[in-house]
Amino acid sequence: MWLKIINGINERHAEEKDLNYLNLRFDLHIAIYMIELIKSKINFEIVDDKLIIQDNKENILSDDDFFYWWQITRYQEIYNEEFEIIKKMKEVEQTIVKLQNSIPNIKEKDDTKRIKKIDETETKIAKLTNYIMKENPIIKKKLTTLSNFRNTYHNRESIDKLINSIRLYLINNE
């Protein structure tokens, strides 16, 4: 879920779409980016010059609640997504090992059938190995993307700075 959101925002930023002007070295630009990135989970609005933070269940969050959501809930969601990606790849690797270990155990009375089964197994191993070789760079990129987002704003001061930038942006963007 987070990977899809991050990639969607990054595409809007990279292509000539609505977020392509953002320079992520500027605090207010990062505020816009983060508002867009987490809007399916957290909504920010200004009411009477005060920043209101709401979750997707419309519960109003204090800065402390947001900090908790950011460092515990969001972090765990991203971690779980990373874990699932790794788990799927390990399952493919385990399948390869099982297939490799099964080759010596292929028993057939007819040598032709035995050789055919060995060839079929080796073909499956080759296909799975090619799949892993092809997917490894993609998996690494996905994991890096998730890890980078998971590890952003890692302390209270940085979260407070983000909240203040969001507030400033929204007050001046009304």
Backbone torsions as a table, in degrees:
resi	resn	phi	psi	omega
1	MET	NA	-52.5	-179.5
2	TRP	-64.0	-38.3	179.7
3	LEU	-60.7	-43.4	179.0
4	LYS	-62.1	-43.0	179.1
5	ILE	-64.0	-48.8	-178.4
6	ILE	-60.6	-47.0	-179.9
7	ASN	-63.2	-38.3	177.7
8	GLY	-63.0	-44.4	178.1
9	ILE	-66.1	-42.5	-179.7
10	ASN	-64.6	-35.5	176.1
11	GLU	-65.8	-43.0	177.6
12	ARG	-62.4	-33.0	179.5
13	HIS	-75.1	-40.7	-175.1
14	ALA	-77.9	-37.2	-177.3
15	GLU	-86.7	174.0	179.6
16	GLU	-82.5	68.5	178.4
17	LYS	-122.1	-164.0	-170.9
18	ASP	-65.7	-20.0	-177.9
19	LEU	-109.8	10.8	-174.6
20	ASN	-68.2	-17.4	-179.0
21	TYR	-79.7	-12.4	-173.9
22	LEU	-64.8	135.2	172.5
23	ASN	-114.2	107.5	-172.1
24	LEU	-75.7	16.6	171.0
25	ARG	-95.8	-7.9	-178.8
26	PHE	-103.2	133.7	-176.8
27	ASP	-57.3	-44.0	-178.3
28	LEU	-70.5	-30.7	175.6
29	HIS	-69.0	-39.4	176.1
30	ILE	-64.1	-37.2	177.7
31	ALA	-59.7	-45.4	178.2
32	ILE	-61.2	-46.4	-180.0
33	TYR	-58.2	-46.9	-178.8
34	MET	-68.0	-38.8	176.4
35	ILE	-56.4	-47.4	179.8
36	GLU	-66.0	-39.6	-175.3
37	LEU	-66.7	-39.4	-174.6
38	ILE	-107.0	9.7	-174.3
39	LYS	-64.4	-18.9	175.9
40	SER	-75.3	-14.1	-178.8
41	LYS	-115.4	-37.2	-173.9
42	ILE	-134.3	135.6	178.2
43	ASN	-116.7	139.5	177.7
44	PHE	-117.9	136.3	173.2
45	GLU	-149.6	159.5	179.3
46	ILE	-104.7	126.4	174.7
47	VAL	-130.4	119.8	-177.6
48	ASP	52.3	47.8	179.6
49	ASP	60.3	19.4	178.1
50	LYS	-118.3	137.8	178.7
51	LEU	-77.6	125.5	175.7
52	ILE	-109.1	126.9	178.9
53	ILE	-111.4	124.9	-179.9
54	GLN	-127.0	142.5	173.0
55	ASP	-83.9	177.6	-176.3
56	ASN	-71.5	-5.9	174.5
57	LYS	-98.3	9.5	178.9
58	GLU	66.4	23.6	171.5
59	ASN	-81.1	133.1	177.0
60	ILE	-79.3	131.2	-177.8
61	LEU	-107.9	137.5	170.3
62	SER	-76.9	172.3	175.2
63	ASP	-59.8	-37.4	177.7
64	ASP	-64.6	-42.7	178.3
65	ASP	-62.3	-41.8	178.7
66	PHE	-63.9	-43.3	177.8
67	PHE	-58.1	-45.0	177.3
68	TYR	-61.8	-47.8	-179.9
69	TRP	-57.5	-46.1	-177.1
70	TRP	-62.2	-47.7	-172.3
71	GLN	-88.7	-19.3	-178.8
72	ILE	-111.9	-62.3	-174.5
73	THR	-65.1	-55.3	-178.9
74	ARG	-61.5	-44.3	-179.8
75	TYR	-57.7	-46.7	-178.9
76	GLN	-65.4	-39.8	177.5
77	GLU	-60.6	-44.5	179.5
78	ILE	-67.4	-43.9	177.9
79	TYR	-57.5	-45.0	179.2
80	ASN	-62.9	-38.2	177.3
81	GLU	-65.1	-42.6	176.1
82	GLU	-61.3	-44.1	-179.4
83	PHE	-59.2	-42.2	-179.7
84	GLU	-64.5	-39.5	178.3
85	ILE	-63.4	-46.5	179.7
86	ILE	-64.4	-42.6	-178.8
87	LYS	-59.3	-43.8	179.8
88	LYS	-62.7	-39.9	179.8
89	MET	-68.5	-40.3	178.6
90	LYS	-65.1	-33.9	177.2
91	GLU	-62.3	-40.8	177.6
92	VAL	-65.3	-43.9	178.8
93	GLU	-61.9	-40.0	178.4
94	GLN	-66.4	-35.9	176.8
95	THR	-63.0	-41.2	177.8
96	ILE	-60.7	-46.1	-179.4
97	VAL	-61.5	-44.6	179.0
98	LYS	-60.4	-43.8	179.0
99	LEU	-64.1	-42.8	178.7
100	GLN	-62.3	-40.9	179.5
101	ASN	-71.1	-21.9	-178.3
102	SER	-80.5	-20.4	-176.5
103	ILE	-57.7	-48.2	-180.0
104	PRO	-65.7	-18.6	-177.1
105	ASN	-92.9	1.0	179.1
106	ILE	-72.8	116.4	-178.2
107	LYS	-118.2	126.1	175.2
108	GLU	-146.1	140.7	176.9
109	LYS	-68.8	-38.6	-179.6
110	ASP	-88.5	120.9	-178.8
111	ASP	-61.0	-34.7	-179.8
112	THR	-63.7	-44.1	179.0
113	LYS	-66.1	-40.2	179.3
114	ARG	-62.3	-46.8	178.8
115	ILE	-62.9	-39.0	178.7
116	LYS	-63.3	-43.5	178.9
117	LYS	-65.3	-39.8	177.2
118	ILE	-63.4	-44.1	178.5
119	ASP	-61.9	-41.7	178.8
120	GLU	-63.1	-42.3	179.4
121	THR	-65.5	-43.6	178.8
122	GLU	-65.1	-34.2	176.0
123	THR	-65.0	-43.2	177.6
124	LYS	-61.8	-43.1	178.6
125	ILE	-60.8	-44.8	-179.7
126	ALA	-62.8	-42.4	179.4
127	LYS	-63.8	-44.3	179.3
128	LEU	-67.0	-38.2	177.5
129	THR	-64.6	-43.1	176.8
130	ASN	-62.4	-39.6	177.9
131	TYR	-60.0	-46.6	179.6
132	ILE	-62.8	-44.5	179.7
133	MET	-60.2	-40.5	-179.3
134	LYS	-72.4	-39.3	-175.1
135	GLU	-82.7	-24.1	-175.9
136	ASN	-52.8	-49.1	179.1
137	PRO	-64.3	-35.0	178.9
138	ILE	-67.5	-44.1	178.8
139	ILE	-62.5	-44.2	179.4
140	LYS	-61.0	-40.8	178.8
141	LYS	-64.7	-43.3	178.2
142	LYS	-60.8	-46.7	-178.6
143	LEU	-65.4	-37.5	177.4
144	THR	-65.4	-43.7	178.6
145	THR	-59.3	-48.8	179.7
146	LEU	-64.6	-43.6	-179.8
147	SER	-61.8	-42.8	179.1
148	ASN	-60.3	-43.7	179.4
149	PHE	-70.3	-40.5	-179.7
150	ARG	-59.1	-35.3	-174.7
151	ASN	-96.1	10.8	176.7
152	THR	-80.6	151.4	178.1
153	TYR	48.0	67.0	-171.1
154	HIS	-89.5	-0.7	177.2
155	ASN	-140.0	169.4	-174.6
156	ARG	-62.6	-41.0	-178.2
157	GLU	-61.8	-41.2	-179.2
158	SER	-69.8	-35.8	176.1
159	ILE	-66.1	-43.3	178.1
160	ASP	-60.6	-39.6	177.9
161	LYS	-64.5	-42.1	177.1
162	LEU	-62.7	-47.3	179.6
163	ILE	-59.2	-42.7	179.0
164	ASN	-64.9	-39.9	177.5
165	SER	-65.5	-40.3	177.3
166	ILE	-62.6	-45.9	178.7
167	ARG	-59.3	-48.5	-179.5
168	LEU	-60.5	-45.1	178.7
169	TYR	-60.7	-49.3	-176.3
170	LEU	-66.9	-38.1	178.0
171	ILE	-61.1	-40.8	-176.9
172	ASN	-87.3	-5.1	-178.1
173	ASN	-108.0	6.6	-179.1
174	GLU	-70.7	NA	NA
